[in-house]
Amino acid sequence: MQLTIVNFFKKTVPGHIFRGKRRLVKPVSKNAMETLTREYERQEHIMFLLRHPYLTLEQSSGHAKELQKRDKLVAKWTNEQTLRKMKPHVTIEERLNQLKIKEAWD
């Protein structure tokens, strides 16, 4: 009985409280504003770093060639031990070869 009286006099919006004409609008707090400001400052700093890269285009064009990472990767996959572990390539003709009964057309 006590809870029904409290709920009876409680002022709420009809229907869904966050949609519609009589929706409940949450007031903007100072903490939310500070969080949003920090987020915008962080994004602006990231955009600044992306606009001003550490290396120029001339410096970044050949810096990975000295490390020879690509050559090591190709050598890793062309290694015979690695190729032995992989299954052999299968063509459609090899898959459908079992359907052949005889070569001559009748």
Phi and psi in degrees as a GROMACS rama.xvg file:
@    title "Ramachandran Plot"
@    xaxis  label "Phi"
@    yaxis  label "Psi"
@TYPE xy
-63.8198  -41.7691  GLN-2
-68.4678  -34.7102  LEU-3
-66.1168  -36.3973  THR-4
-67.0712  -40.8337  ILE-5
-64.3315  -45.0611  VAL-6
-69.442  -27.932  ASN-7
-68.2588  -37.3381  PHE-8
-93.7839  -1.01467  PHE-9
-74.9262  131.842  LYS-10
-91.7815  111.423  LYS-11
-131.635  170.658  THR-12
-87.8636  147.959  VAL-13
-76.9724  143.635  PRO-14
79.8002  -149.308  GLY-15
-71.2452  129.567  HIS-16
-78.1124  -16.4563  ILE-17
-110.89  8.76032  PHE-18
-132.705  154.982  ARG-19
98.6477  -173.529  GLY-20
-70.0115  -37.9795  LYS-21
-107.398  46.973  ARG-22
-77.8925  160.579  ARG-23
-90.616  115.962  LEU-24
-99.2651  121.487  VAL-25
-76.6065  128.894  LYS-26
-70.2688  147.737  PRO-27
-77.09  126.053  VAL-28
-97.526  165.886  SER-29
-67.4869  -37.0928  LYS-30
-63.0698  -41.0153  ASN-31
-64.7118  -39.5144  ALA-32
-65.0095  -41.6196  MET-33
-65.9228  -39.7137  GLU-34
-63.0646  -44.451  THR-35
-65.2952  -38.8832  LEU-36
-63.8186  -43.8512  THR-37
-62.703  -39.6225  ARG-38
-64.8343  -43.1143  GLU-39
-64.5954  -39.1092  TYR-40
-65.0418  -39.3017  GLU-41
-63.9252  -44.8922  ARG-42
-63.6413  -39.175  GLN-43
-64.8883  -39.2013  GLU-44
-65.5905  -40.3688  HIS-45
-64.3219  -42.5567  ILE-46
-64.1939  -36.3404  MET-47
-62.8135  -43.9934  PHE-48
-65.1513  -34.4054  LEU-49
-72.9484  -32.1917  LEU-50
-73.037  -31.183  ARG-51
-118.574  84.9326  HIS-52
-69.5796  161.73  PRO-53
-71.2937  -39.3813  TYR-54
-106.684  148.188  LEU-55
-79.2763  172.753  THR-56
-64.2846  -36.9736  LEU-57
-67.4536  -38.8056  GLU-58
-71.4355  -36.4179  GLN-59
-84.195  -8.11176  SER-60
-69.9265  -35.0991  SER-61
-125.856  18.8388  GLY-62
-72.6436  -22.2896  HIS-63
-89.2604  -12.78  ALA-64
-67.3838  -32.9324  LYS-65
-68.7541  -29.7661  GLU-66
-75.8591  -22.124  LEU-67
55.4813  39.9719  GLN-68
-67.5483  -39.8802  LYS-69
-66.2486  -41.3829  ARG-70
-63.5644  -38.4889  ASP-71
-66.4163  -38.0206  LYS-72
-67.0159  -43.0096  LEU-73
-65.1694  -40.0089  VAL-74
-65.6843  -33.5655  ALA-75
-64.9067  -41.2332  LYS-76
-81.746  -20.9233  TRP-77
-91.6598  0.215513  THR-78
-62.3574  138.172  ASN-79
-65.5053  -33.4001  GLU-80
-64.1476  -39.6751  GLN-81
-67.8824  -40.6978  THR-82
-66.6654  -30.6201  LEU-83
-69.2432  -31.7542  ARG-84
-71.3764  -28.6355  LYS-85
-78.506  153.151  MET-86
-75.4972  149.289  LYS-87
-70.6333  156.743  PRO-88
-70.0148  138.087  HIS-89
-121.801  130.544  VAL-90
-95.361  167.801  THR-91
-66.011  -36.1589  ILE-92
-62.1044  -40.2103  GLU-93
-68.0316  -35.3572  GLU-94
-67.0202  -41.6889  ARG-95
-91.798  5.82299  LEU-96
-62.4517  -28.1001  ASN-97
-70.6011  -16.7641  GLN-98
-80.9047  -14.1814  LEU-99
-69.7348  131.953  LYS-100
-106.397  -52.9434  ILE-101
-146.632  157.001  LYS-102
-79.7295  -32.7393  GLU-103
-76.5066  143.82  ALA-104
-89.0959  135.888  TRP-105
